[in-house]
Amino acid sequence: MGVVRQLRQVDADAQGVDMAFRADVHAGLGQAQKAIPARWFYDATGSALFEDITALPEYYPTRSETDLLTRHAAAIAAAIGPGRAVVELGSGSAAKTPLLLGAIAPAAYVPVDISGAFLRDSAAALSARFPGLPVYPVEADFTQRVALPREIGPLAKLGFFPGSTIGNMVARSAIDLLRNWRTALGDGALMLIGIDRIKDIATLIAAYADPAGVTAAFNLNLLERINRELGGTIPVENFVHRALWNDVHARIEMHLVAACDIEFAVDGRRYRMAKGETIHSENSHKYGPRDANLLLRAGGWTPVATWDDANPGFALILAEAAAFRSAP
């Protein structure tokens, strides 16, 4: 059937700029610790750079998750069953998606991604690979409430959230997201989610500060995007990429560090940064087994199966929508 139609759920201004992007940039740059949500990495350039990151030898999550989907395809398929509508959160290039779709015989596929151009290309490529599968791309921010295509309304649903993207969110935001998708996917839904495990710090740092500088280019592209879309005058050449391990929060943090005192404008608003001041651009939280299960349960999902890769640690967890309870 191919790509049936694309839904767009992004509020843009007269210049075509996502209004939420503009609001988040100004709110983040106005804070004492400047911070911009990681979802704004993913314009067309950022999405392409992230695909380059996934191929780096230091970046283990994609290899580990691909290996899990390949080695455990039969067990995953048996646990999920056929005939579900697969809804992928933050689909990107959907590189791992064919491994899942080829194993479980789905009834439909709904990729949800904030990067419209990248979404269209990946949906078309996947549709060509599975010509009998209805594909309903949705251009939207999956961290917010998303209206699913009406065509999949009667179908049982499987949320697919690979790549340990849940780790980009602090626990509060991660639980809100899981609860939103528990509601959106409905009773009887399943969720297959990738979770990165806590491991030695050297392996973690190397995955987010590769010597080739691809991750640095990905991080710096956020500033380039602000300049392109919001009339920014940020001197990108005066920022450097930094990745560090925050043991208190069990996460890798990515920052953009001012190499000197800097002044710039965005939409005509003036901002200043002192040398050494940073823009906090991404978190990547890592979870032990109990932590991950608790997170899922808090979000309305009950873990039912786990497939682990011990070296380096990564997990795929299958969870079912928990029944709503009015009391413990």
C-alpha positions in Angstrom: 0.0 0.0 0.0 2.9 2.4 0.6 2.8 5.7 2.3 -0.9 6.4 2.6 -0.7 10.0 3.8 1.3 12.2 6.1 0.0 14.1 9.1 1.6 17.3 10.3 1.2 18.3 13.9 3.7 21.2 14.1 2.7 24.8 14.8 4.8 27.0 12.5 5.0 30.8 12.1 4.7 32.7 8.8 8.4 31.9 8.1 7.8 28.2 8.6 9.7 28.1 11.9 8.4 25.8 14.6 7.1 28.2 17.3 8.0 25.7 20.0 11.6 25.9 18.9 11.7 29.6 19.1 10.1 29.6 22.6 12.4 26.9 23.9 15.5 28.7 22.6 14.6 32.0 24.3 13.5 30.4 27.5 16.7 28.3 27.6 19.1 31.1 26.8 17.5 33.2 29.5 18.3 30.8 32.3 21.3 31.0 34.6 22.4 27.6 33.3 21.5 27.9 29.7 19.9 24.8 28.3 18.1 23.9 25.1 16.1 20.6 24.8 17.8 17.9 22.8 14.9 17.4 20.5 15.9 20.5 18.6 19.1 18.8 17.4 17.0 17.1 14.7 16.6 19.3 11.7 17.6 17.8 8.4 21.3 18.4 9.0 21.2 17.2 12.6 19.3 14.1 11.7 21.9 13.2 9.0 24.8 13.9 11.5 23.1 11.6 14.0 23.0 8.8 11.5 26.7 9.3 11.0 27.2 9.0 14.7 25.4 5.7 14.8 28.1 4.2 12.5 31.0 5.4 14.6 33.1 2.6 16.3 32.8 4.3 19.6 29.0 4.6 19.5 27.9 1.2 20.8 24.1 1.7 21.4 23.1 1.2 17.7 25.2 -1.9 17.2 24.1 -3.4 20.5 20.4 -2.8 19.8 20.6 -4.0 16.2 22.3 -7.2 17.5 19.6 -7.7 20.1 16.8 -7.3 17.5 18.6 -9.7 15.2 19.5 -12.4 17.7 16.2 -12.4 19.5 13.9 -11.8 16.6 11.9 -15.0 17.1 11.5 -14.5 20.8 10.4 -10.9 20.3 7.9 -11.8 17.6 6.5 -14.6 19.8 6.0 -12.2 22.7 4.4 -9.4 20.5 2.3 -11.5 18.1 1.2 -10.4 14.6 -1.2 -7.8 13.4 -0.3 -4.8 15.5 0.1 -1.2 14.3 3.7 -0.3 15.1 4.0 3.3 16.3 7.7 4.4 16.3 8.6 7.3 18.5 11.4 9.5 17.0 11.8 7.3 14.0 14.7 9.1 12.3 16.0 7.0 9.5 14.1 3.9 10.8 17.3 1.9 10.2 16.5 -0.7 12.8 12.8 -0.8 12.1 12.9 -3.4 9.2 14.3 -5.9 11.7 11.2 -5.6 13.9 8.7 -5.3 11.0 10.2 -8.3 9.2 9.8 -10.4 12.4 6.3 -9.5 13.6 4.0 -9.2 10.5 2.5 -5.8 11.5 -0.8 -4.4 10.2 0.5 -0.8 9.8 3.4 1.4 10.6 3.3 4.9 12.0 6.7 6.7 12.2 6.5 9.8 14.4 9.4 12.3 14.0 9.9 16.1 14.4 12.1 16.4 11.2 9.6 16.5 8.3 12.0 16.1 5.4 13.9 13.2 7.1 10.6 11.6 8.0 9.3 11.7 4.4 12.5 10.1 3.0 12.7 7.3 5.6 9.0 6.5 5.3 9.3 6.3 1.5 12.3 4.0 1.8 10.6 1.7 4.3 7.4 1.6 2.2 9.4 0.5 -0.8 10.9 -2.3 1.3 7.5 -3.4 2.6 5.1 -2.7 -0.3 2.1 -4.3 1.3 2.3 -2.4 4.5 0.3 0.8 5.1 2.6 3.6 6.3 1.2 6.7 8.0 4.0 9.2 8.7 3.2 11.8 11.4 5.4 14.9 11.6 5.2 15.8 15.3 7.1 16.2 18.5 6.7 12.8 20.1 7.4 14.3 23.6 4.1 16.1 23.4 0.6 14.7 22.9 0.2 13.2 19.4 -3.0 12.4 17.6 -2.6 9.0 15.8 -4.0 8.4 12.3 -7.7 7.3 12.5 -7.0 4.4 10.3 -5.2 2.5 13.0 -7.8 3.2 15.6 -9.3 -0.3 15.8 -5.9 -2.1 15.7 -3.9 -3.3 18.7 -0.8 -1.2 19.0 2.9 -1.6 19.6 5.0 1.4 20.6 8.6 1.1 19.4 11.0 3.5 21.2 14.5 2.4 20.2 17.9 4.0 20.6 17.7 4.6 24.4 16.1 8.0 23.5 14.2 7.8 26.8 17.6 8.6 28.4 17.5 12.1 26.9 14.8 13.0 29.4 15.0 13.6 33.2 12.9 11.1 35.1 9.9 13.5 35.5 9.7 14.2 31.7 10.3 10.5 30.9 7.4 9.4 33.1 5.2 12.1 31.6 6.1 10.8 28.1 5.4 7.2 29.0 2.1 8.1 30.5 1.1 10.2 27.4 1.9 7.2 25.2 0.1 4.8 27.5 -3.0 6.9 26.9 -2.4 7.3 23.1 -1.7 3.7 22.4 -4.6 2.5 24.6 -5.6 -0.6 26.5 -3.9 -3.8 25.3 -0.9 -1.9 23.9 2.7 -3.0 24.2 5.9 -1.0 24.2 9.3 -2.2 23.0 11.9 0.2 24.3 15.7 0.5 24.2 17.5 1.2 27.5 21.2 1.9 27.9 22.8 0.4 31.0 25.3 2.0 33.4 28.8 1.0 32.4 32.4 2.1 32.7 32.9 5.8 32.3 35.6 5.6 29.6 33.2 3.7 27.3 30.5 6.2 27.9 32.6 9.3 27.3 34.1 7.9 24.1 30.6 7.3 22.7 29.7 11.0 23.1 33.1 12.6 22.3 34.4 10.7 19.3 37.9 11.6 18.0 36.6 12.2 14.5 34.5 15.1 15.8 31.1 13.9 14.4 29.4 14.3 17.8 30.9 17.8 18.2 29.5 18.8 14.7 26.1 17.4 15.8 26.1 19.4 19.0 27.4 22.6 17.2 24.7 22.3 14.5 22.2 23.3 17.2 23.8 26.7 17.2 23.9 26.8 13.4 20.2 25.9 13.3 19.4 28.8 15.7 21.4 31.1 13.3 19.6 29.8 10.2 16.0 29.7 11.5 15.9 32.4 14.2 18.2 35.1 12.7 20.9 34.3 15.2 24.3 35.9 15.3 26.0 33.2 17.4 29.7 32.9 16.7 29.7 29.2 16.4 33.5 29.0 16.0 33.8 30.3 19.6 32.1 27.3 21.1 33.5 23.8 21.8 31.8 20.5 22.4 32.1 18.8 25.8 30.8 15.5 27.1 31.0 14.6 30.8 29.7 11.9 33.2 27.4 13.1 36.0 27.5 10.3 38.5 24.9 11.9 40.8 22.3 11.7 38.0 23.8 8.6 36.2 24.0 10.4 32.9 26.2 11.7 30.2 25.8 15.4 29.7 26.6 17.3 26.5 27.5 21.0 26.7 28.4 23.8 24.3 31.2 25.7 26.1 32.0 29.4 25.4 35.7 29.6 24.6 35.7 33.3 25.3 33.4 36.1 26.4 30.6 36.2 23.8 27.7 38.5 22.9 25.1 37.5 20.3 21.5 38.1 19.3 18.6 35.7 18.5 15.5 37.3 17.0 17.0 40.7 17.9 17.2 39.7 21.6 20.7 40.1 23.1 22.5 37.5 25.1 25.9 37.3 26.8 28.0 34.4 27.9 31.2 34.5 29.9 34.2 32.4 29.0 33.6 28.8 30.3 29.9 29.2 30.5 27.9 26.5 28.8 24.7 25.7 27.1 23.5 22.3 28.3 22.3 20.6 25.2 21.7 16.9 26.0 21.4 14.3 28.8 21.7 10.6 28.2 20.6 8.8 31.4 21.8 5.3 32.0 19.7 2.7 33.9 20.3 -0.4 35.9 17.7 -3.1 35.6 15.6 -2.1 38.6 15.8 1.6 37.7 14.5 0.9 34.2 11.6 -1.3 35.4 10.6 1.3 38.0 10.7 4.0 35.4 8.4 2.0 33.1 6.0 1.1 35.9 5.8 4.8 37.0 4.8 5.6 33.4 2.0 3.1 33.2 3.8 0.2 31.7 4.5 -3.3 33.2 7.7 -5.0 32.0 7.1 -8.5 30.7 10.3 -9.5 29.0 13.9 -8.2 28.7 16.7 -9.0 26.3 20.1 -7.9 27.5 23.5 -7.4 25.9 26.2 -7.6 28.5 29.1 -6.1 26.6 28.5 -3.2 26.5 25.4 -3.2 28.5 22.2 -2.4 26.6 18.7 -3.8 26.9 15.4 -4.1 25.0 12.4 -4.2 27.3 8.9 -5.3 26.3 6.2 -3.8 28.5 2.4 -4.0 28.5 0.0 -1.2 29.2 -0.9 -1.4 32.9 -4.5 -1.3 34.0 -5.5 2.0 35.5 -6.0 1.8 39.2 -7.7 4.3 41.5 -5.7 3.1 44.6 -2.6 1.0 45.4 
